[in-house]
Amino acid sequence: MNVLELSEQEIIRRNSLNELRAMGIEPYPAAEYVTNAFSTDIKAEFKDDEEPRKVSVAGRMMSRRVMGKASFIELQDSKGRIQVYITRDDICPDENKEMYNTVFKRLLDLGDFIGIEGFVFRTQMGEISIHAKKLTVLSKSIKPLPIVKYKDGVAYDKFEDPELRYRQRYVDLAVNEEIKDIFIKRSKVYSSMREYFNSKGYMEVETPILQSIAGGAAARPFITHHNALDMPLYMRIASELYLKRLIVGGFEGVYEIGKNFRNEGMDRTHNPEFTCMEIYVAYKDYNWMMEFTEKMIEKICLDVNGTTQVKVGDNIIDFKAPYKRVTMLDSIKEHTGYDLTDMNEEQIREVCQKLNMEIDDTMGKGKLIDEIFGEFCEGTYIQPTFITDYPKEMSPLTKIHRSNPDLTERFELMVNGKELCNAYSELNDPIDQLERFEEQMRLSEKGDDEAMIIDKDFVRALEYGMPPTSGMGIGMDRLTMLMTGQSTIQEVLFFPQMRPEKITPKDTPAKFMELGISEDWVPVIQKAGYNLVSDMKEVNPQKLHMDICGINKKYKLELTNPTVDEVAGWIAKIEN
């Protein structure tokens, strides 16, 4: 890397790196550094009247106050921060004081990883701290972290630009202490859910992510190609059809927590790669699953937050079971005034037009109803509410309602105006299932690119017999959003999908050399802000000369400066 591509701080830190090595100190040592305590444990377990505890800790140096022969630093480990008191004579007990005077004071920087051995004490100001007896360099940071200052629990100069935070999550986690808590809670959501399922005797399984048919949901898949088999494969949009095959095979209850992929839009609640949990239990129906689901979510909320209430934006959401139940058609009637019961596709299309909705000819009856609900109803359900009994056309994998053949035994749980989970009394009639797949294919032929493809092997599995089964799927990212009070999905994903990083366009050295410029001077000119040859076109030769000669001097490049006339000659050669 050319030195001119680095900031001043980066240059200083690289020089410090070289100095450490010249002193015989490896800035990236290979040996294990043994620790025996974390910052949080030290503070929690400290007692003034006990013998001082000897500790070995490691972490990043996040702040430093040097006061001659004594200093205070703030050390950040994986659990939190703790103050460390360092004196020259403690870490340099012999005549050689370089470890303090040179290494600690001059060659170490904020963000560096260090190891500290010493004992715990309380300062005169009452702060539990570590009195250092030995300092070890563990890793040199050659790029400076953003400095976030904390005073009385309030953060100043925060690293808070969303674009930078999501793109550089490693920096976000290092400097914004509260961000780590979100992901700790995410882990608790997963472990609480697994605990709930495992306690019921249901088994966690894994099913294929690369599938020959993208089934189990209405969504647009990502397509790839398998070279050895010379066939297209789809990244799964749902694990449903494989999990049901396992129920056919004789398992009582199976679940999977895994990644799904949908080639669709991105917004505050959608990411093309997301985590979903699906569970299927034999001999159950959707009424049982509603009770099972609300108890599960109540348990998770208590395990994660210690209460059933969570603040999300301006809303306080209470996850205490039981939850309200409303049928889909009743919801549409309540919010639009139109009763869609017994209406055919044309009649529903007329209702959409009266409601001034944007629709097209590719939309079948189910899609039209879904659009009405999404636009006028969904966003109104803030508290957990089960929307039940969906029209048959919206639910190609769901059992017909036991009392109304136009409806299905399906529910979705709405929370904070968004769908959180989806569940059915699963369709296990192979003849009916094939007919519904065929209807989906007709929709596909009309232009609906989210319609399901016929999975003949799945139909064959049903022909061998699947017991009555209820299934439920829940978006883990959305669940985490709710449990942590976040309003965007990007906040609960370590690495959300991002657009490619914008790179400043630069002409190649060859283009500059065509003007008679030496290759050695090209990085200097670009450092001065003239990344393209055309950038120099209108510039005063005197100014360009001063700019590049100033950089040559500042960075001690020892290049032979051109004359003003030579610079003017370069500019003169630039074509219009």
Secondary structure, 3 states (H helix, E strand, C coil): CCHHHCCHHHHHHHHHHHHHHHCCCCCCCCCCCCCCCCHHHHHHHCCCCCCCCEEEEEEEEEEEEEECCEEEEEEECCCCEEEEEEEHHHHCCCCCCHHHHHHHHHHCCCCCEEEEEEEEEECCCCCEEEEEEEEEEEECCCCCCCCCEEECCEEECCCCCHHHHHHCHHHHHHHCHHHHHHHHHHHHHHHHHHHHHHHCCCEECCCCCEECCCCCCCCCCCEEEECCCCEEEEECCCCHHHHHHHHHCCCCEEEEEEEEECCCCCECCECCEEEEEEEEEECCCHHHHHHHHHHHHHHHHHHHHCCCEEEECCEEEECCCCCEEEEHHHHHHHHHCCCCCCCCHHHHHHHHHHCCCCCCCCCCHHHHHHHHHHHHCHHHCCCCEEEECCEHHHCCCECECCCCCCEECEEEEEECCEEEEEEEEECCCHHHHHHHHHHHHHHHHHCCCCCCCCCHHHHHHHHCCCCCEEEEEEEHHHHHHHHHCCCCHHHHCCCCCCCCCCCCCCCCHHHHHCCCCCHHHHHHHHHCCCCCHHHHCCCCHHHHHHHHHHHHHHCCCCCCCCCHHHHHHHHHCCCC
